[in-house]
């Protein structure tokens, strides 16, 4: 649909992960993960390196296909459809259409180096036909202003700091008006002094009621913004609950051991 940047408010999405298993060769990365994220909820996923956190996010938007189990968004399976008692993979075009409803912010920004900040943000809504060229640019200007980068619209990524690049990446994720945004350790590639500016933008998204799933090692941030904290270890959810419960009174010894090293 072409037009201008004006549109109805985005409806936050509900996400359900149903008994997902995923392996790389002989290594089991996700081992029967089930998780429900309610509309407008902020879920923070914690766990040691190699616990399956990033793979879980990639399974949610079907960048990785699980061996068994599936993910649904507002009740609709992602990447597959029921077929004669099992699931059949959708066409790549259909999967891409579904992914437009799921924003993804990567660790390393993944911006197009040959495009300005404005062009990076405007690219997807223009390419998908959601907006005409000028409507996409208008939307991009508004989103860059939202993340505090109105004065950097014409800058190329190489001219931006890591924190600024990540904020452009967040604006780009917002451009298709997703009901869900996934963050894969959005501050891990940043110098410490740049972390705060990115967390501030995510804080604002959480306050707006956007459904967020955030993989992070920023425990203080998790305590502040999360509705629920999930602890993942060796591909299994060992503990989940409100931040005050999981972070201050963890029940599982693996959770306690992890927190003792990062707090």
Secondary structure by P-SEA (a helix, b strand, c coil): cccccccccccbbbbbbcbbbbbccccccccbbbbbbcccbbbbbbbccccaaaaaaaaaaccccccccccccccccccccccccbbbbccaaaaaaaaccbbbbcccccccccccaaaaaaaaaaaaccccaaaaaaaaaaaaaaaccccccccccccccaaaaaaaaaaaaacccccbbbbccccccccccaaaaaaaaaaaaaaaccbbbbbccaaaaaaccccbbbbbccccccccccccccccccccaaaaaaaaacc
